[in-house]
Amino acid sequence: MQTVELNHDYAASPDALWETATDWASVQAAMRGLVRFHGLPDAPLETGQVIKSEFSLFGFFPRSPWVMEVLEYDPGRRVLRSFEHGGPVKAWRHNLHVFPNEGGARLSETIEVDAGAMTPLYAAWAGFMYRWRHGRRKAMLARR
């Protein structure tokens, strides 16, 4: 198991950041060009929800199955915790928290990855992917 910790600051309200971070359409827009999702729900997140979907790297690699179990979705506290897995990834524990800070809001994420011998590769991918999403999300919020 390897842990990736990320903190990103935004010049946006905590509510606007939370909405962008947890809305499926916004997540897909932030990941465009890097990951294409298939089979995401139209309904908003909720605690206890199990989402079975597929993703394709860069939109042209073969689809891979992915399962996300929403362990906690608390808009009042702006906390999202999930347990995810698929392919060689045995466990992908994602904890996300949005809170106010000077100048706007901070999104704090912890991702625990277990992919056996491939864990270091997947942990590096997690860091890259969430940093990519941060840049896209920042631009999306600036256009609001």
N, CA, C and O atoms as a GROMACS GRO file, in nm:
protein
  576
    1MET      N    1   0.086  -0.118   0.000
    1MET     CA    2   0.000   0.000   0.000
    1MET      C    3   0.090   0.123   0.000
    1MET      O    4   0.188   0.131   0.074
    2GLN      N    5   0.055   0.218  -0.084
    2GLN     CA    6   0.128   0.344  -0.090
    2GLN      C    7   0.027   0.458  -0.082
    2GLN      O    8  -0.083   0.447  -0.137
    3THR      N    9   0.064   0.566  -0.014
    3THR     CA   10  -0.027   0.679   0.007
    3THR      C   11   0.020   0.801  -0.070
    3THR      O   12   0.139   0.835  -0.069
    4VAL      N   13  -0.074   0.866  -0.136
    4VAL     CA   14  -0.049   0.991  -0.208
    4VAL      C   15  -0.134   1.098  -0.140
    4VAL      O   16  -0.254   1.080  -0.123
    5GLU      N   17  -0.070   1.207  -0.100
    5GLU     CA   18  -0.143   1.317  -0.036
    5GLU      C   19  -0.128   1.442  -0.122
    5GLU      O   20  -0.017   1.478  -0.163
    6LEU      N   21  -0.239   1.509  -0.148
    6LEU     CA   22  -0.240   1.628  -0.231
    6LEU      C   23  -0.326   1.736  -0.166
    6LEU      O   24  -0.430   1.707  -0.109
    7ASN      N   25  -0.280   1.860  -0.176
    7ASN     CA   26  -0.356   1.976  -0.130
    7ASN      C   27  -0.351   2.081  -0.239
    7ASN      O   28  -0.243   2.120  -0.283
    8HIS      N   29  -0.467   2.126  -0.283
    8HIS     CA   30  -0.474   2.226  -0.389
    8HIS      C   31  -0.565   2.340  -0.344
    8HIS      O   32  -0.674   2.318  -0.291
    9ASP      N   33  -0.518   2.463  -0.367
    9ASP     CA   34  -0.593   2.582  -0.332
    9ASP      C   35  -0.661   2.640  -0.455
    9ASP      O   36  -0.608   2.637  -0.566
   10TYR      N   37  -0.781   2.694  -0.432
   10TYR     CA   38  -0.862   2.750  -0.540
   10TYR      C   39  -0.915   2.887  -0.499
   10TYR      O   40  -0.948   2.909  -0.383
   11ALA      N   41  -0.924   2.977  -0.595
   11ALA     CA   42  -0.985   3.108  -0.573
   11ALA      C   43  -1.135   3.095  -0.602
   11ALA      O   44  -1.187   3.159  -0.693
   12ALA      N   45  -1.201   3.013  -0.524
   12ALA     CA   46  -1.345   2.987  -0.540
   12ALA      C   47  -1.402   2.956  -0.402
   12ALA      O   48  -1.328   2.924  -0.309
   13SER      N   49  -1.531   2.966  -0.391
   13SER     CA   50  -1.594   2.934  -0.263
   13SER      C   51  -1.585   2.784  -0.238
   13SER      O   52  -1.577   2.705  -0.332
   14PRO      N   53  -1.585   2.743  -0.111
   14PRO     CA   54  -1.586   2.599  -0.081
   14PRO      C   55  -1.704   2.527  -0.146
   14PRO      O   56  -1.690   2.414  -0.193
   15ASP      N   57  -1.821   2.591  -0.149
   15ASP     CA   58  -1.938   2.527  -0.210
   15ASP      C   59  -1.920   2.506  -0.360
   15ASP      O   60  -1.955   2.401  -0.413
   16ALA      N   61  -1.865   2.607  -0.429
   16ALA     CA   62  -1.842   2.593  -0.574
   16ALA      C   63  -1.739   2.485  -0.602
   16ALA      O   64  -1.755   2.406  -0.695
   17LEU      N   65  -1.634   2.480  -0.521
   17LEU     CA   66  -1.531   2.377  -0.539
   17LEU      C   67  -1.589   2.238  -0.512
   17LEU      O   68  -1.564   2.145  -0.588
   18TRP      N   69  -1.665   2.224  -0.404
   18TRP     CA   70  -1.727   2.096  -0.371
   18TRP      C   71  -1.816   2.047  -0.486
   18TRP      O   72  -1.810   1.931  -0.526
   19GLU      N   73  -1.898   2.138  -0.538
   19GLU     CA   74  -1.988   2.102  -0.648
   19GLU      C   75  -1.909   2.054  -0.769
   19GLU      O   76  -1.945   1.953  -0.831
   20THR      N   77  -1.803   2.123  -0.803
   20THR     CA   78  -1.721   2.087  -0.919
   20THR      C   79  -1.647   1.955  -0.895
   20THR      O   80  -1.630   1.876  -0.988
   21ALA      N   81  -1.602   1.932  -0.772
   21ALA     CA   82  -1.525   1.812  -0.741
   21ALA      C   83  -1.611   1.686  -0.734
   21ALA      O   84  -1.559   1.576  -0.749
   22THR      N   85  -1.741   1.702  -0.711
   22THR     CA   86  -1.826   1.584  -0.691
   22THR      C   87  -1.934   1.566  -0.797
   22THR      O   88  -2.015   1.473  -0.788
   23ASP      N   89  -1.937   1.651  -0.896
   23ASP     CA   90  -2.034   1.642  -1.005
   23ASP      C   91  -1.972   1.560  -1.118
   23ASP      O   92  -1.863   1.592  -1.165
   24TRP      N   93  -2.043   1.455  -1.163
   24TRP     CA   94  -1.988   1.364  -1.264
   24TRP      C   95  -1.951   1.436  -1.394
   24TRP      O   96  -1.846   1.408  -1.451
   25ALA      N   97  -2.035   1.527  -1.440
   25ALA     CA   98  -2.005   1.598  -1.565
   25ALA      C   99  -1.878   1.681  -1.551
   25ALA      O  100  -1.798   1.688  -1.643
   26SER      N  101  -1.861   1.744  -1.435
   26SER     CA  102  -1.741   1.824  -1.411
   26SER      C  103  -1.617   1.736  -1.401
   26SER      O  104  -1.510   1.772  -1.451
   27VAL      N  105  -1.630   1.620  -1.337
   27VAL     CA  106  -1.517   1.526  -1.327
   27VAL      C  107  -1.476   1.482  -1.467
   27VAL      O  108  -1.357   1.480  -1.500
   28GLN      N  109  -1.573   1.446  -1.549
   28GLN     CA  110  -1.542   1.403  -1.686
   28GLN      C  111  -1.476   1.515  -1.766
   28GLN      O  112  -1.382   1.490  -1.841
   29ALA      N  113  -1.525   1.638  -1.750
   29ALA     CA  114  -1.465   1.751  -1.822
   29ALA      C  115  -1.321   1.775  -1.775
   29ALA      O  116  -1.234   1.805  -1.856
   30ALA      N  117  -1.298   1.762  -1.646
   30ALA     CA  118  -1.163   1.784  -1.592
   30ALA      C  119  -1.065   1.676  -1.637
   30ALA      O  120  -0.945   1.701  -1.643
   31MET      N  121  -1.115   1.558  -1.669
   31MET     CA  122  -1.030   1.446  -1.709
   31MET      C  123  -1.018   1.431  -1.861
   31MET      O  124  -0.942   1.348  -1.910
   32ARG      N  125  -1.093   1.512  -1.935
   32ARG     CA  126  -1.093   1.501  -2.082
   32ARG      C  127  -0.951   1.506  -2.137
   32ARG      O  128  -0.870   1.590  -2.099
   33GLY      N  129  -0.922   1.412  -2.226
   33GLY     CA  130  -0.790   1.403  -2.286
   33GLY      C  131  -0.697   1.307  -2.214
   33GLY      O  132  -0.599   1.261  -2.272
   34LEU      N  133  -0.728   1.278  -2.090
   34LEU     CA  134  -0.645   1.187  -2.011
   34LEU      C  135  -0.716   1.054  -1.988
   34LEU      O  136  -0.660   0.947  -2.010
   35VAL      N  137  -0.842   1.063  -1.941
   35VAL     CA  138  -0.922   0.944  -1.913
   35VAL      C  139  -1.063   0.968  -1.964
   35VAL      O  140  -1.120   1.075  -1.943
   36ARG      N  141  -1.120   0.869  -2.031
   36ARG     CA  142  -1.260   0.876  -2.072
   36ARG      C  143  -1.337   0.772  -1.991
   36ARG      O  144  -1.299   0.655  -1.985
   37PHE      N  145  -1.445   0.817  -1.929
   37PHE     CA  146  -1.528   0.728  -1.848
   37PHE      C  147  -1.648   0.679  -1.928
   37PHE      O  148  -1.698   0.750  -2.016
   38HIS      N  149  -1.691   0.558  -1.898
   38HIS     CA  150  -1.809   0.499  -1.962
   38HIS      C  151  -1.897   0.440  -1.852
   38HIS      O  152  -1.849   0.368  -1.765
   39GLY      N  153  -2.026   0.471  -1.857
   39GLY     CA  154  -2.119   0.411  -1.762
   39GLY      C  155  -2.131   0.480  -1.628
   39GLY      O  156  -2.177   0.419  -1.532
   40LEU      N  157  -2.090   0.606  -1.620
   40LEU     CA  158  -2.109   0.678  -1.495
   40LEU      C  159  -2.257   0.712  -1.479
   40LEU      O  160  -2.327   0.732  -1.578
   41PRO      N  161  -2.305   0.718  -1.355
   41PRO     CA  162  -2.448   0.745  -1.334
   41PRO      C  163  -2.483   0.890  -1.365
   41PRO      O  164  -2.397   0.979  -1.362
   42ASP      N  165  -2.610   0.912  -1.392
   42ASP     CA  166  -2.660   1.049  -1.408
   42ASP      C  167  -2.694   1.109  -1.273
   42ASP      O  168  -2.692   1.231  -1.256
   43ALA      N  169  -2.726   1.024  -1.177
   43ALA     CA  170  -2.766   1.068  -1.044
   43ALA      C  171  -2.644   1.116  -0.964
   43ALA      O  172  -2.532   1.070  -0.987
   44PRO      N  173  -2.666   1.208  -0.870
   44PRO     CA  174  -2.556   1.254  -0.785
   44PRO      C  175  -2.507   1.142  -0.692
   44PRO      O  176  -2.574   1.041  -0.672
   45LEU      N  177  -2.390   1.164  -0.636
   45LEU     CA  178  -2.333   1.069  -0.541
   45LEU      C  179  -2.420   1.058  -0.416
   45LEU      O  180  -2.492   1.152  -0.380
   46GLU      N  181  -2.413   0.942  -0.351
   46GLU     CA  182  -2.478   0.924  -0.221
   46GLU      C  183  -2.406   0.813  -0.146
   46GLU      O  184  -2.353   0.719  -0.207
   47THR      N  185  -2.404   0.824  -0.015
   47THR     CA  186  -2.342   0.722   0.069
   47THR      C  187  -2.405   0.586   0.042
   47THR      O  188  -2.527   0.574   0.033
   48GLY      N  189  -2.320   0.484   0.030
   48GLY     CA  190  -2.366   0.348   0.006
   48GLY      C  191  -2.378   0.312  -0.141
   48GLY      O  192  -2.396   0.194  -0.174
   49GLN      N  193  -2.368   0.408  -0.227
   49GLN     CA  194  -2.380   0.385  -0.371
   49GLN      C  195  -2.261   0.301  -0.421
   49GLN      O  196  -2.148   0.323  -0.379
   50VAL      N  197  -2.288   0.206  -0.509
   50VAL     CA  198  -2.184   0.127  -0.575
   50VAL      C  199  -2.195   0.156  -0.725
   50VAL      O  200  -2.298   0.132  -0.787
   51ILE      N  201  -2.087   0.209  -0.780
   51ILE     CA  202  -2.085   0.250  -0.920
   51ILE      C  203  -1.994   0.156  -0.998
   51ILE      O  204  -1.875   0.147  -0.970
   52LYS      N  205  -2.052   0.088  -1.094
   52LYS     CA  206  -1.974  -0.001  -1.180
   52LYS      C  207  -1.961   0.068  -1.316
   52LYS      O  208  -2.061   0.092  -1.384
   53SER      N  209  -1.838   0.100  -1.353
   53SER     CA  210  -1.816   0.173  -1.477
   53SER      C  211  -1.692   0.117  -1.547
   53SER      O  212  -1.636   0.016  -1.506
   54GLU      N  213  -1.653   0.185  -1.651
   54GLU     CA  214  -1.531   0.152  -1.724
   54GLU      C  215  -1.460   0.282  -1.757
   54GLU      O  216  -1.522   0.388  -1.765
   55PHE      N  217  -1.329   0.272  -1.776
   55PHE     CA  218  -1.254   0.388  -1.820
   55PHE      C  219  -1.157   0.346  -1.929
   55PHE      O  220  -1.122   0.229  -1.943
   56SER      N  221  -1.116   0.444  -2.006
   56SER     CA  222  -1.021   0.422  -2.114
   56SER      C  223  -0.915   0.531  -2.107
   56SER      O  224  -0.948   0.649  -2.113
   57LEU      N  225  -0.789   0.492  -2.094
   57LEU     CA  226  -0.682   0.592  -2.092
   57LEU      C  227  -0.673   0.662  -2.227
   57LEU      O  228  -0.670   0.598  -2.332
   58PHE      N  229  -0.670   0.793  -2.221
   58PHE     CA  230  -0.660   0.878  -2.339
   58PHE      C  231  -0.775   0.859  -2.438
   58PHE      O  232  -0.773   0.915  -2.548
   59GLY      N  233  -0.874   0.780  -2.400
   59GLY     CA  234  -0.991   0.760  -2.484
   59GLY      C  235  -0.973   0.662  -2.597
   59GLY      O  236  -1.066   0.638  -2.674
   60PHE      N  237  -0.853   0.602  -2.610
   60PHE     CA  238  -0.836   0.506  -2.718
   60PHE      C  239  -0.779   0.372  -2.675
   60PHE      O  240  -0.780   0.277  -2.753
   61PHE      N  241  -0.730   0.362  -2.551
   61PHE     CA  242  -0.689   0.230  -2.502
   61PHE      C  243  -0.814   0.149  -2.468
   61PHE      O  244  -0.920   0.207  -2.445
   62PRO      N  245  -0.803   0.017  -2.464
   62PRO     CA  246  -0.920  -0.065  -2.432
   62PRO      C  247  -0.980  -0.025  -2.296
   62PRO      O  248  -0.910   0.019  -2.205
   63ARG      N  249  -1.110  -0.041  -2.287
   63ARG     CA  250  -1.180  -0.010  -2.162
   63ARG      C  251  -1.140  -0.107  -2.052
   63ARG      O  252  -1.118  -0.226  -2.076
   64SER      N  253  -1.131  -0.053  -1.931
   64SER     CA  254  -1.102  -0.135  -1.813
   64SER      C  255  -1.216  -0.117  -1.714
   64SER      O  256  -1.265  -0.006  -1.696
   65PRO      N  257  -1.258  -0.224  -1.648
   65PRO     CA  258  -1.365  -0.211  -1.549
   65PRO      C  259  -1.315  -0.139  -1.424
   65PRO      O  260  -1.198  -0.150  -1.386
   66TRP      N  261  -1.406  -0.066  -1.360
   66TRP     CA  262  -1.374   0.005  -1.237
   66TRP      C  263  -1.498   0.007  -1.149
   66TRP      O  264  -1.609   0.031  -1.198
   67VAL      N  265  -1.479  -0.019  -1.021
   67VAL     CA  266  -1.590  -0.018  -0.925
   67VAL      C  267  -1.558   0.084  -0.816
   67VAL      O  268  -1.447   0.086  -0.762
   68MET      N  269  -1.655   0.168  -0.785
   68MET     CA  270  -1.641   0.268  -0.679
   68MET      C  271  -1.755   0.251  -0.580
   68MET      O  272  -1.872   0.259  -0.616
   69GLU      N  273  -1.719   0.227  -0.455
   69GLU     CA  274  -1.818   0.222  -0.348
   69GLU      C  275  -1.805   0.350  -0.268
   69GLU      O  276  -1.698   0.381  -0.214
   70VAL      N  277  -1.914   0.426  -0.259
   70VAL     CA  278  -1.914   0.552  -0.186
   70VAL      C  279  -1.934   0.520  -0.038
   70VAL      O  280  -2.045   0.484   0.005
   71LEU      N  281  -1.828   0.532   0.040
   71LEU     CA  282  -1.834   0.503   0.183
   71LEU      C  283  -1.898   0.617   0.261
   71LEU      O  284  -1.970   0.595   0.358
   72GLU      N  285  -1.870   0.739   0.217
   72GLU     CA  286  -1.926   0.857   0.284
   72GLU      C  287  -1.937   0.970   0.182
   72GLU      O  288  -1.841   1.003   0.112
   73TYR      N  289  -2.054   1.028   0.176
   73TYR     CA  290  -2.077   1.147   0.094
   73TYR      C  291  -2.153   1.244   0.182
   73TYR      O  292  -2.272   1.225   0.207
   74ASP      N  293  -2.085   1.348   0.228
   74ASP     CA  294  -2.144   1.442   0.323
   74ASP      C  295  -2.125   1.585   0.271
   74ASP      O  296  -2.024   1.648   0.300
   75PRO      N  297  -2.223   1.636   0.195
   75PRO     CA  298  -2.211   1.771   0.142
   75PRO      C  299  -2.201   1.878   0.251
   75PRO      O  300  -2.135   1.980   0.230
   76GLY      N  301  -2.265   1.856   0.365
   76GLY     CA  302  -2.259   1.954   0.474
   76GLY      C  303  -2.118   1.974   0.526
   76GLY      O  304  -2.077   2.086   0.556
   77ARG      N  305  -2.044   1.865   0.537
   77ARG     CA  306  -1.904   1.871   0.582
   77ARG      C  307  -1.807   1.876   0.465
   77ARG      O  308  -1.687   1.894   0.484
   78ARG      N  309  -1.860   1.858   0.344
   78ARG     CA  310  -1.780   1.854   0.220
   78ARG      C  311  -1.674   1.744   0.228
   78ARG      O  312  -1.556   1.769   0.207
   79VAL      N  313  -1.720   1.624   0.259
   79VAL     CA  314  -1.632   1.507   0.271
   79VAL      C  315  -1.683   1.396   0.179
   79VAL      O  316  -1.802   1.366   0.175
   80LEU      N  317  -1.591   1.337   0.105
   80LEU     CA  318  -1.621   1.221   0.020
   80LEU      C  319  -1.514   1.116   0.046
   80LEU      O  320  -1.394   1.144   0.037
   81ARG      N  321  -1.558   0.996   0.079
   81ARG     CA  322  -1.466   0.883   0.096
   81ARG      C  323  -1.516   0.768   0.010
   81ARG      O  324  -1.635   0.736   0.009
   82SER      N  325  -1.423   0.706  -0.062
   82SER     CA  326  -1.462   0.594  -0.147
   82SER      C  327  -1.359   0.483  -0.141
   82SER      O  328  -1.241   0.505  -0.111
   83PHE      N  329  -1.407   0.362  -0.170
   83PHE     CA  330  -1.320   0.246  -0.189
   83PHE      C  331  -1.340   0.203  -0.333
   83PHE      O  332  -1.453   0.175  -0.376
   84GLU      N  333  -1.231   0.197  -0.408
   84GLU     CA  334  -1.240   0.169  -0.551
   84GLU      C  335  -1.145   0.056  -0.587
   84GLU      O  336  -1.047   0.031  -0.517
   85HIS      N  337  -1.174  -0.011  -0.698
   85HIS     CA  338  -1.085  -0.117  -0.745
   85HIS      C  339  -1.120  -0.153  -0.889
   85HIS      O  340  -1.230  -0.125  -0.937
   86GLY      N  341  -1.024  -0.215  -0.955
   86GLY     CA  342  -1.043  -0.261  -1.092
   86GLY      C  343  -0.910  -0.301  -1.153
   86GLY      O  344  -0.806  -0.246  -1.118
   87GLY      N  345  -0.913  -0.397  -1.244
   87GLY     CA  346  -0.790  -0.445  -1.306
   87GLY      C  347  -0.691  -0.491  -1.200
   87GLY      O  348  -0.729  -0.563  -1.108
   88PRO      N  349  -0.565  -0.451  -1.212
   88PRO     CA  350  -0.466  -0.493  -1.112
   88PRO      C  351  -0.476  -0.418  -0.980
   88PRO      O  352  -0.407  -0.453  -0.884
   89VAL      N  353  -0.560  -0.315  -0.973
   89VAL     CA  354  -0.574  -0.237  -0.851
   89VAL      C  355  -0.667  -0.309  -0.754
   89VAL      O  356  -0.788  -0.318  -0.778
   90LYS      N  357  -0.610  -0.359  -0.645
   90LYS     CA  358  -0.689  -0.429  -0.544
   90LYS      C  359  -0.765  -0.331  -0.455
   90LYS      O  360  -0.876  -0.358  -0.411
   91ALA      N  361  -0.701  -0.215  -0.430
   91ALA     CA  362  -0.763  -0.115  -0.343
   91ALA      C  363  -0.715   0.024  -0.382
   91ALA      O  364  -0.596   0.048  -0.403
   92TRP      N  365  -0.810   0.114  -0.392
   92TRP     CA  366  -0.785   0.256  -0.419
   92TRP      C  367  -0.879   0.329  -0.324
   92TRP      O  368  -0.996   0.350  -0.354
   93ARG      N  369  -0.825   0.369  -0.210
   93ARG     CA  370  -0.906   0.438  -0.109
   93ARG      C  371  -0.886   0.588  -0.127
   93ARG      O  372  -0.775   0.639  -0.111
   94HIS      N  373  -0.992   0.658  -0.161
   94HIS     CA  374  -0.984   0.800  -0.193
   94HIS      C  375  -1.063   0.879  -0.089
   94HIS      O  376  -1.183   0.857  -0.071
   95ASN      N  377  -0.995   0.969  -0.022
   95ASN     CA  378  -1.058   1.058   0.075
   95ASN      C  379  -1.041   1.201   0.025
   95ASN      O  380  -0.929   1.245  -0.003
   96LEU      N  381  -1.151   1.273   0.015
   96LEU     CA  382  -1.152   1.409  -0.037
   96LEU      C  383  -1.224   1.497   0.063
   96LEU      O  384  -1.329   1.461   0.115
   97HIS      N  385  -1.167   1.616   0.091
   97HIS     CA  386  -1.227   1.710   0.183
   97HIS      C  387  -1.206   1.850   0.128
   97HIS      O  388  -1.094   1.886   0.090
   98VAL      N  389  -1.312   1.930   0.123
   98VAL     CA  390  -1.304   2.069   0.079
   98VAL      C  391  -1.333   2.157   0.200
   98VAL      O  392  -1.429   2.134   0.273
   99PHE      N  393  -1.248   2.257   0.220
   99PHE     CA  394  -1.272   2.348   0.332
   99PHE      C  395  -1.224   2.489   0.295
   99PHE      O  396  -1.142   2.505   0.204
  100PRO      N  397  -1.277   2.592   0.366
  100PRO     CA  398  -1.238   2.729   0.335
  100PRO      C  399  -1.093   2.755   0.376
  100PRO      O  400  -1.041   2.695   0.470
  101ASN      N  401  -1.029   2.844   0.302
  101ASN     CA  402  -0.898   2.895   0.342
  101ASN      C  403  -0.888   3.039   0.294
  101ASN      O  404  -0.981   3.092   0.233
  102GLU      N  405  -0.776   3.102   0.320
  102GLU     CA  406  -0.758   3.241   0.276
  102GLU      C  407  -0.766   3.247   0.125
  102GLU      O  408  -0.694   3.176   0.055
  103GLY      N  409  -0.852   3.331   0.075
  103GLY     CA  410  -0.862   3.348  -0.069
  103GLY      C  411  -0.954   3.251  -0.139
  103GLY      O  412  -0.965   3.255  -0.262
  104GLY      N  413  -1.021   3.164  -0.065
  104GLY     CA  414  -1.112   3.071  -0.132
  104GLY      C  415  -1.130   2.940  -0.060
  104GLY      O  416  -1.186   2.935   0.049
  105ALA      N  417  -1.079   2.832  -0.123
  105ALA     CA  418  -1.101   2.698  -0.067
  105ALA      C  419  -0.981   2.609  -0.096
  105ALA      O  420  -0.905   2.633  -0.190
  106ARG      N  421  -0.967   2.508  -0.014
  106ARG     CA  422  -0.864   2.407  -0.034
  106ARG      C  423  -0.931   2.272  -0.051
  106ARG      O  424  -1.027   2.239   0.019
  107LEU      N  425  -0.880   2.194  -0.146
  107LEU     CA  426  -0.922   2.056  -0.166
  107LEU      C  427  -0.805   1.969  -0.120
  107LEU      O  428  -0.695   1.976  -0.175
  108SER      N  429  -0.831   1.888  -0.020
  108SER     CA  430  -0.730   1.799   0.036
  108SER      C  431  -0.769   1.656   0.001
  108SER      O  432  -0.882   1.614   0.027
  109GLU      N  433  -0.675   1.580  -0.057
  109GLU     CA  434  -0.703   1.443  -0.098
  109GLU      C  435  -0.594   1.350  -0.048
  109GLU      O  436  -0.476   1.382  -0.049
  110THR      N  437  -0.638   1.233  -0.004
  110THR     CA  438  -0.547   1.124   0.030
  110THR      C  439  -0.593   1.002  -0.049
  110THR      O  440  -0.710   0.964  -0.045
  111ILE      N  441  -0.499   0.942  -0.120
  111ILE     CA  442  -0.529   0.824  -0.200
  111ILE      C  443  -0.436   0.713  -0.154
  111ILE      O  444  -0.314   0.728  -0.162
  112GLU      N  445  -0.492   0.603  -0.106
  112GLU     CA  446  -0.413   0.486  -0.068
  112GLU      C  447  -0.430   0.382  -0.178
  112GLU      O  448  -0.542   0.343  -0.212
  113VAL      N  449  -0.318   0.339  -0.234
  113VAL     CA  450  -0.319   0.250  -0.350
  113VAL      C  451  -0.253   0.118  -0.317
  113VAL      O  452  -0.144   0.114  -0.261
  114ASP      N  453  -0.321   0.008  -0.353
  114ASP     CA  454  -0.262  -0.126  -0.344
  114ASP      C  455  -0.286  -0.195  -0.478
  114ASP      O  456  -0.398  -0.231  -0.513
  115ALA      N  457  -0.177  -0.212  -0.551
  115ALA     CA  458  -0.182  -0.283  -0.680
  115ALA      C  459  -0.071  -0.387  -0.686
  115ALA      O  460  -0.012  -0.411  -0.791
  116GLY      N  461  -0.044  -0.447  -0.570
  116GLY     CA  462   0.060  -0.548  -0.565
  116GLY      C  463   0.194  -0.490  -0.607
  116GLY      O  464   0.232  -0.381  -0.564
  117ALA      N  465   0.267  -0.564  -0.690
  117ALA     CA  466   0.399  -0.521  -0.735
  117ALA      C  467   0.393  -0.392  -0.818
  117ALA      O  468   0.493  -0.323  -0.833
  118MET      N  469   0.274  -0.361  -0.871
  118MET     CA  470   0.260  -0.242  -0.954
  118MET      C  471   0.217  -0.119  -0.874
  118MET      O  472   0.188  -0.014  -0.932
  119THR      N  473   0.215  -0.130  -0.742
  119THR     CA  474   0.171  -0.018  -0.657
  119THR      C  475   0.247   0.111  -0.684
  119THR      O  476   0.183   0.215  -0.699
  120PRO      N  477   0.381   0.110  -0.690
  120PRO     CA  478   0.451   0.237  -0.715
  120PRO      C  479   0.410   0.305  -0.846
  120PRO      O  480   0.399   0.427  -0.852
  121LEU      N  481   0.386   0.226  -0.949
  121LEU     CA  482   0.342   0.281  -1.077
  121LEU      C  483   0.204   0.345  -1.065
  121LEU      O  484   0.181   0.456  -1.114
  122TYR      N  485   0.112   0.275  -1.000
  122TYR     CA  486  -0.024   0.328  -0.985
  122TYR      C  487  -0.029   0.447  -0.890
  122TYR      O  488  -0.110   0.537  -0.909
  123ALA      N  489   0.056   0.449  -0.789
  123ALA     CA  490   0.062   0.564  -0.699
  123ALA      C  491   0.114   0.686  -0.774
  123ALA      O  492   0.064   0.797  -0.756
  124ALA      N  493   0.216   0.667  -0.858
  124ALA     CA  494   0.267   0.777  -0.940
  124ALA      C  495   0.158   0.827  -1.035
  124ALA      O  496   0.142   0.948  -1.055
  125TRP      N  497   0.083   0.734  -1.093
  125TRP     CA  498  -0.028   0.771  -1.182
  125TRP      C  499  -0.133   0.853  -1.105
  125TRP      O  500  -0.184   0.952  -1.157
  126ALA      N  501  -0.164   0.811  -0.983
  126ALA     CA  502  -0.262   0.884  -0.902
  126ALA      C  503  -0.217   1.028  -0.882
  126ALA      O  504  -0.296   1.121  -0.900
  127GLY      N  505  -0.092   1.048  -0.844
  127GLY     CA  506  -0.041   1.183  -0.824
  127GLY      C  507  -0.052   1.267  -0.951
  127GLY      O  508  -0.097   1.381  -0.947
  128PHE      N  509  -0.010   1.209  -1.063
  128PHE     CA  510  -0.017   1.280  -1.191
  128PHE      C  511  -0.162   1.312  -1.228
  128PHE      O  512  -0.193   1.425  -1.265
  129MET      N  513  -0.249   1.213  -1.217
  129MET     CA  514  -0.388   1.229  -1.259
  129MET      C  515  -0.460   1.336  -1.176
  129MET      O  516  -0.531   1.420  -1.232
  130TYR      N  517  -0.442   1.334  -1.044
  130TYR     CA  518  -0.511   1.432  -0.961
  130TYR      C  519  -0.452   1.571  -0.978
  130TYR      O  520  -0.525   1.669  -0.964
  131ARG      N  521  -0.323   1.583  -1.008
  131ARG     CA  522  -0.266   1.714  -1.038
  131ARG      C  523  -0.321   1.767  -1.172
  131ARG      O  524  -0.350   1.886  -1.185
  132TRP      N  525  -0.335   1.678  -1.268
  132TRP     CA  526  -0.395   1.714  -1.398
  132TRP      C  527  -0.536   1.769  -1.374
  132TRP      O  528  -0.572   1.874  -1.426
  133ARG      N  529  -0.613   1.696  -1.297
  133ARG     CA  530  -0.751   1.734  -1.270
  133ARG      C  531  -0.756   1.870  -1.200
  133ARG      O  532  -0.846   1.949  -1.226
  134HIS      N  533  -0.660   1.896  -1.111
  134HIS     CA  534  -0.655   2.024  -1.040
  134HIS      C  535  -0.645   2.140  -1.139
  134HIS      O  536  -0.719   2.238  -1.128
  135GLY      N  537  -0.554   2.129  -1.235
  135GLY     CA  538  -0.537   2.238  -1.332
  135GLY      C  539  -0.663   2.262  -1.413
  135GLY      O  540  -0.702   2.377  -1.435
  136ARG      N  541  -0.727   2.156  -1.456
  136ARG     CA  542  -0.851   2.168  -1.532
  136ARG      C  543  -0.963   2.225  -1.446
  136ARG      O  544  -1.040   2.310  -1.490
  137ARG      N  545  -0.972   2.178  -1.322
  137ARG     CA  546  -1.077   2.224  -1.231
  137ARG      C  547  -1.060   2.373  -1.202
  137ARG      O  548  -1.158   2.448  -1.196
  138LYS      N  549  -0.936   2.416  -1.185
  138LYS     CA  550  -0.908   2.557  -1.160
  138LYS      C  551  -0.960   2.644  -1.275
  138LYS      O  552  -1.023   2.747  -1.252
  139ALA      N  553  -0.934   2.601  -1.397
  139ALA     CA  554  -0.981   2.675  -1.514
  139ALA      C  555  -1.134   2.674  -1.522
  139ALA      O  556  -1.195   2.776  -1.555
  140MET      N  557  -1.196   2.562  -1.490
  140MET     CA  558  -1.342   2.553  -1.491
  140MET      C  559  -1.404   2.650  -1.391
  140MET      O  560  -1.502   2.717  -1.421
  141LEU      N  561  -1.346   2.657  -1.273
  141LEU     CA  562  -1.398   2.745  -1.169
  141LEU      C  563  -1.377   2.892  -1.206
  141LEU      O  564  -1.460   2.977  -1.173
  142ALA      N  565  -1.268   2.923  -1.273
  142ALA     CA  566  -1.240   3.061  -1.314
  142ALA      C  567  -1.342   3.110  -1.416
  142ALA      O  568  -1.370   3.230  -1.424
  143ARG      N  569  -1.398   3.018  -1.494
  143ARG     CA  570  -1.497   3.055  -1.596
  143ARG      C  571  -1.638   3.073  -1.538
  143ARG      O  572  -1.727   3.121  -1.609
  144ARG      N  573  -1.659   3.037  -1.414
  144ARG     CA  574  -1.793   3.047  -1.354
  144ARG      C  575  -1.832   3.190  -1.329
  144ARG      O  576  -1.942   3.216  -1.279
   0.00000   0.00000   0.00000
